[in-house]
Amino acid sequence: MSPLQRVYLHIGLHKTGTTYLQNLLAANQQPLRNQGVDYPGGRGEPVQAFAALDLQGRRPRGYNDKRVEGSWDGLVTAIHARGLPTALVSDERLSMSTLKQVRRAVGSFADSEVHVVVTVRDLGRIAVSAWQEDVKSDETWTWQQFAAAIKDPEQIAKAPARGFWLRQDVPKICETWEAAVGASHVHVVSVPRSGSAPDELVKRLAAVVGFDAAVLAAPAAWTNETVGVAATEVIRRVNDRLGGRLNQREHDRAIKNTLVPMLARRTEPVRFGLPEEDVEWASRRADEMIAALRDRGYLVVGDLDELRVEYRGGSRRPDDASDAELLEASVDALALLAEEYATSWWVRRKANIEADLGAPNLASKVRGAVFRSQRRAAELADRSPLAARAVGAVLRARDRSRIKARDDAERRGVE
């Protein structure tokens, strides 16, 4: 029998805390392996995201990343070679797999017991979060366009409804994987309500997979940032102005992985939530999904009632940014990008520039040190009256020296 006894495929869903979980697991890879749980990835190991893309034949929009090719087989080989009793793979793209792709994924571990873990969240939080994620990923539809599409069954074959329900139709996704592993091996993990303990979600995942969440001491290196109402609208308008000229890698570099984290630093006092007029349809659809999940008899960690939609009074609409807020967010974005460009340019060029210089010049270094001390004194004078008096004295002394030098030159001329 293979040393690999159980494989847990965490397939998302999208916007259910997957980025947080994945980064936390990656940061604590060795403590997990010490418990017999292999979470693959990191330096010299296959990338799980590439493996999911390879399994499905997907490629990033606009370019063909050669690292994707063969990644699924590479991931499977690495897991088998490590030979730990349990393996955990996590990528939300797996939720979008077709039945053929699901069977191939499960068949890759034919000698092991394969389980599927599905993290789920209430549709109200999912909808607004998914819209913002679309905007962060180069889409331009407004909240009203997005909401109108996802609640209209007639638009299911078109974007944005198509992509949303491919990622969020929980019963259909679970049934697809159930066909390959059986209902008893499908685990539904509900995302805790807002206000729950920060580690509750990972504790629920740990209860399924069989590891001690308390050993995950290293913090997640990065989480999927949320930006406010005004910042989201600014990004949406930037996407519109770009007009699709950037491919996915370029847009991710400039917007999703640069501008978005910058704007996430801005503090907006009120987060946005599902508007009141959308609660009724979202609640109805959520109730249908809860009933379907209960009917299938999947193992649940948490509580399916956490999937019921609740209206969050006091939250902002996703689309109510004022002109003043938009202007402020736009100026913030411009300033932050200018700072990023300036500092990153020097980081890239510094080594090459300094490599072309000759031997160090001691006298020049001294002059540089004197100038830097003078500049710091001048900056301090802008903030401190005492320092300003001292700088004033230095300037007056400089004036006296200048006048004396001028008078001396005049006398020498007369002579």
C-alpha positions in Angstrom: 0.0 0.0 0.0 1.2 3.5 -0.8 2.5 5.5 2.2 0.1 8.2 1.0 -3.1 7.2 2.6 -5.3 10.3 2.3 -5.5 13.3 0.0 -7.6 16.3 0.7 -8.4 18.6 -2.2 -9.6 21.9 -0.9 -11.4 23.3 -3.9 -12.5 26.7 -2.6 -14.9 28.2 -3.2 -13.7 31.6 -4.4 -14.0 34.4 -1.8 -14.3 32.0 1.2 -11.0 32.8 2.9 -8.9 30.7 0.5 -6.0 33.2 0.2 -5.7 33.5 3.9 -5.8 29.7 4.4 -3.3 29.0 1.6 -0.8 31.6 2.9 -1.1 30.4 6.4 -0.5 26.8 5.4 2.5 27.8 3.2 4.0 29.8 6.1 3.7 26.7 8.3 4.7 24.0 5.9 7.3 22.4 8.1 5.0 22.2 11.2 2.4 20.5 9.0 4.9 18.0 7.7 6.0 17.3 11.2 2.4 16.2 11.8 2.4 14.0 8.6 0.5 16.5 6.4 2.2 17.5 3.2 1.2 20.9 1.9 3.3 21.2 -1.3 4.8 24.4 -2.7 7.7 26.8 -2.0 11.2 27.0 -3.4 12.0 24.2 -5.8 8.5 22.6 -5.5 5.6 22.6 -7.9 3.2 25.6 -7.6 -0.3 24.6 -6.7 -1.9 27.4 -8.7 -0.1 26.3 -11.8 -1.1 22.7 -11.2 -4.8 23.7 -11.1 -4.4 25.7 -14.3 -2.6 22.8 -16.0 -5.3 20.3 -14.9 -8.0 22.4 -16.6 -5.9 23.4 -19.6 -6.2 27.1 -18.6 -3.7 29.7 -19.4 -3.5 33.3 -18.1 -5.2 35.8 -20.5 -2.9 37.2 -23.0 0.3 35.2 -22.5 1.4 31.6 -22.2 3.3 31.0 -19.0 5.6 28.0 -19.7 5.7 27.1 -16.0 2.1 25.9 -16.2 2.8 23.1 -18.6 3.1 19.7 -16.8 2.5 21.3 -13.4 -0.3 18.9 -12.3 1.7 15.8 -13.0 4.7 17.5 -11.3 2.6 18.2 -8.2 1.3 14.6 -8.0 4.8 13.2 -8.4 6.2 15.4 -5.7 3.4 14.4 -3.3 4.0 10.7 -3.9 7.8 11.1 -3.6 7.5 12.8 -0.2 5.5 9.8 1.0 3.8 11.5 4.0 0.5 9.8 5.1 -1.7 12.9 4.3 -1.5 15.5 1.5 -3.4 18.7 1.3 -3.9 20.6 -2.0 -5.7 24.0 -1.9 -6.7 26.0 -5.0 -10.1 27.6 -5.6 -9.8 27.1 -9.3 -10.4 23.4 -8.7 -14.1 24.3 -8.0 -14.5 25.1 -11.7 -13.4 21.7 -12.9 -15.5 19.7 -15.3 -16.4 16.1 -14.5 -13.6 14.9 -16.8 -11.1 17.1 -15.0 -12.4 16.0 -11.6 -12.0 12.3 -12.5 -8.4 12.9 -13.7 -7.6 14.8 -10.4 -9.0 12.0 -8.2 -7.5 9.3 -10.5 -4.0 10.8 -9.9 -4.2 9.4 -6.4 -5.8 6.1 -7.3 -4.2 4.2 -4.4 -5.2 6.8 -1.8 -8.4 7.9 -0.1 -9.4 11.2 -1.7 -11.5 13.7 0.1 -12.9 17.0 -1.1 -13.1 20.1 1.1 -15.5 22.9 0.1 -15.4 26.1 2.0 -18.7 28.1 1.7 -19.8 31.5 2.7 -23.1 33.4 2.8 -24.2 34.7 -0.6 -24.6 38.3 0.6 -20.9 38.6 1.5 -19.9 36.6 -1.5 -21.7 38.7 -4.1 -20.2 42.1 -3.1 -16.8 40.5 -2.6 -16.9 38.7 -6.0 -17.8 42.0 -7.7 -14.9 43.7 -6.1 -12.6 40.9 -7.1 -13.8 41.2 -10.7 -12.9 44.9 -10.6 -9.5 44.1 -9.2 -9.0 41.6 -12.1 -9.7 44.1 -14.9 -13.5 44.1 -15.2 -15.4 47.3 -15.7 -19.0 46.5 -14.8 -20.7 48.5 -12.1 -22.3 47.0 -9.1 -25.8 47.5 -10.5 -24.8 45.8 -13.7 -23.2 42.9 -11.8 -26.1 42.5 -9.4 -28.7 42.6 -12.2 -26.9 39.9 -14.1 -26.2 37.4 -11.3 -29.9 37.4 -10.1 -31.3 37.0 -13.6 -31.5 33.3 -14.8 -31.7 34.5 -18.4 -28.2 35.9 -18.2 -26.5 32.7 -16.8 -24.6 32.1 -20.1 -23.1 35.6 -20.2 -20.6 37.4 -18.1 -20.6 38.4 -15.4 -23.3 35.9 -14.3 -21.6 32.9 -16.0 -18.3 33.3 -14.1 -20.0 34.0 -10.8 -22.2 30.9 -10.8 -19.5 28.7 -12.2 -17.6 29.6 -9.0 -20.5 29.9 -6.5 -23.2 27.3 -7.4 -22.4 25.2 -4.4 -24.7 22.2 -5.0 -23.6 21.8 -8.6 -19.9 22.0 -7.7 -20.3 19.5 -4.8 -22.3 17.1 -7.1 -19.5 17.2 -9.7 -16.9 16.1 -7.2 -19.3 13.7 -5.5 -19.5 11.8 -8.7 -15.8 10.9 -8.3 -15.3 10.5 -4.5 -18.8 9.8 -3.2 -20.9 11.9 -0.9 -19.3 10.6 2.3 -15.9 12.1 1.1 -17.3 15.6 0.4 -16.8 17.9 3.4 -18.6 21.3 3.5 -16.9 23.9 5.8 -18.9 27.0 6.5 -17.0 30.3 6.9 -17.8 31.8 10.3 -19.8 34.9 10.6 -18.1 38.3 11.0 -17.0 38.8 14.5 -15.9 35.2 15.1 -12.5 34.3 16.3 -9.9 35.0 13.6 -8.6 31.4 13.7 -12.0 29.7 13.6 -11.9 29.0 9.9 -8.5 27.3 10.0 -9.6 25.3 13.0 -12.5 24.0 11.0 -10.2 23.0 8.1 -7.8 21.3 10.6 -10.7 19.3 12.0 -11.4 17.8 8.6 -7.8 17.2 7.5 -6.5 16.1 10.9 -3.9 18.4 12.1 -3.5 20.6 15.1 -4.2 24.2 14.1 -2.4 25.5 17.2 1.0 24.7 15.7 0.5 27.1 12.8 2.4 29.8 14.6 3.9 31.7 11.6 1.5 34.4 10.3 0.2 34.4 6.8 2.5 36.4 4.6 -0.2 38.2 2.7 -4.0 38.2 2.5 -6.3 39.2 -0.3 -6.8 42.9 0.4 -10.2 44.6 0.5 -10.4 48.2 -0.6 -13.2 50.6 0.1 -16.1 52.0 -1.9 -14.2 54.9 -3.4 -11.0 53.0 -4.1 -12.9 50.2 -5.9 -14.6 52.7 -8.1 -11.3 54.4 -9.0 -9.9 51.0 -10.0 -12.9 50.2 -12.1 -12.5 53.5 -13.9 -8.8 52.9 -14.4 -9.7 49.5 -16.0 -12.1 51.3 -18.3 -9.5 53.8 -19.3 -6.9 51.0 -19.9 -9.4 49.4 -22.3 -8.0 45.9 -22.0 -4.6 46.9 -23.3 -2.8 45.0 -20.5 -2.7 41.2 -20.5 -3.4 39.4 -17.3 0.2 39.3 -16.0 0.6 43.0 -16.7 -2.6 44.0 -15.1 -1.9 41.8 -12.0 1.5 43.5 -11.7 0.4 47.1 -12.1 -3.1 47.0 -10.5 -3.9 43.8 -8.5 -0.5 43.4 -6.9 0.6 47.0 -6.7 -2.2 49.6 -6.7 -4.7 47.4 -4.8 -2.5 46.8 -1.8 -1.6 50.5 -1.7 -5.2 51.6 -1.7 -6.0 48.9 0.9 -3.9 51.0 3.4 -6.5 53.7 3.2 -8.9 53.5 6.1 -12.5 53.9 5.3 -14.7 54.0 8.4 -17.5 51.9 7.0 -17.2 48.7 4.8 -19.6 48.1 2.1 -22.2 45.3 2.0 -25.1 43.9 0.1 -27.7 46.6 -0.5 -31.1 46.1 1.1 -32.9 45.7 -2.2 -30.7 42.7 -3.1 -31.3 40.8 0.2 -34.5 39.1 -0.9 -33.3 37.4 -4.0 -29.9 36.4 -2.3 -31.8 35.0 0.7 -34.1 32.9 -1.6 -31.1 31.5 -3.5 -29.2 30.8 -0.3 -32.1 28.9 1.2 -32.3 26.8 -2.0 -28.6 25.9 -1.8 -28.7 25.1 1.9 -31.7 22.7 1.3 -29.8 21.0 -1.5 -26.6 20.5 0.6 -28.6 19.0 3.4 -30.5 16.7 1.0 -27.1 15.3 -0.3 -26.0 14.5 3.3 -22.5 15.9 3.0 -20.4 16.1 6.1 -20.6 19.6 7.5 -18.1 21.4 9.8 -19.6 24.6 11.1 -23.2 25.3 10.5 -25.1 25.6 7.2 -27.3 28.3 8.8 -24.1 30.5 8.5 -24.9 30.6 4.8 -28.2 32.5 5.3 -28.0 36.0 4.1 -28.2 38.8 6.7 -28.6 42.4 6.0 -25.8 44.4 7.6 -27.4 47.7 8.7 -25.0 50.6 8.6 -22.8 49.2 5.8 -22.4 51.3 2.6 -23.7 50.4 -0.8 -20.9 49.3 -3.1 -21.7 52.1 -5.5 -22.3 55.3 -3.4 -18.9 57.0 -3.5 -19.1 60.8 -3.7 -17.1 62.9 -6.1 -15.0 64.2 -3.3 -14.2 60.7 -2.1 -13.3 59.7 -5.7 -11.0 62.7 -6.1 -9.2 61.9 -2.8 -8.8 58.2 -3.7 -7.5 59.1 -7.1 -4.9 61.5 -5.7 -3.9 58.9 -3.2 -3.4 56.4 -5.9 -1.3 58.7 -8.0 0.9 59.6 -5.1 1.4 56.0 -4.1 2.2 54.9 -7.6 4.7 57.8 -8.0 6.4 56.7 -4.8 6.5 53.1 -5.9 7.9 53.9 -9.4 10.6 56.2 -8.0 11.8 53.8 -5.3 11.6 50.6 -7.5 13.5 52.4 -10.3 16.4 53.1 -8.0 16.4 49.6 -6.6 16.6 48.2 -10.1 19.3 50.6 -11.3 21.4 51.1 -8.2 23.6 48.0 -8.7 24.4 48.8 -12.3 25.1 52.5 -11.7 27.4 51.9 -8.7 29.2 49.1 -10.6 30.4 51.7 -13.2 32.0 54.0 -10.6 35.7 54.1 -9.9 37.6 53.9 -6.6 35.9 55.8 -3.7 37.0 59.4 -3.2 37.4 60.2 0.5 37.2 64.0 0.1 34.0 63.6 -1.9 32.5 61.4 0.8 33.3 64.0 3.4 31.6 66.7 1.3 28.6 64.5 0.9 28.4 63.9 4.7 28.6 67.6 5.4 25.8 68.4 2.9 23.6 65.6 4.4 24.0 67.0 7.9 23.2 70.5 6.6 20.0 69.2 4.9 18.9 67.5 8.1 19.5 70.6 10.1 17.4 72.6 7.6 14.6 70.1 7.7 14.7 70.3 11.5 14.5 74.0 11.4 11.2 73.8 9.6 9.7 72.0 12.6 11.7 73.5 15.6 12.0 77.2 16.5 15.2 76.4 18.4 16.7 74.7 15.3 15.5 77.6 13.2 17.4 80.1 15.3 20.5 78.0 15.0 20.2 77.8 11.2 19.5 81.5 11.1 22.8 82.1 13.0 24.6 80.0 10.5 23.1 81.9 7.5 24.0 85.2 9.1 27.6 84.0 9.7 27.7 83.0 6.0 26.5 86.5 5.0 29.3 88.1 7.1 31.8 85.8 5.5 30.5 86.7 2.0 30.6 90.5 2.7 34.1 90.3 4.2 35.3 88.3 1.1 33.8 90.9 -1.2 35.3 93.8 0.7 38.7 92.1 0.7 38.5 91.6 -3.0 37.7 95.3 -3.5 40.6 96.4 -1.5 43.0 94.1 -3.4 41.7 95.6 -6.6 42.4 99.1 -5.4 45.9 98.2 -4.3 
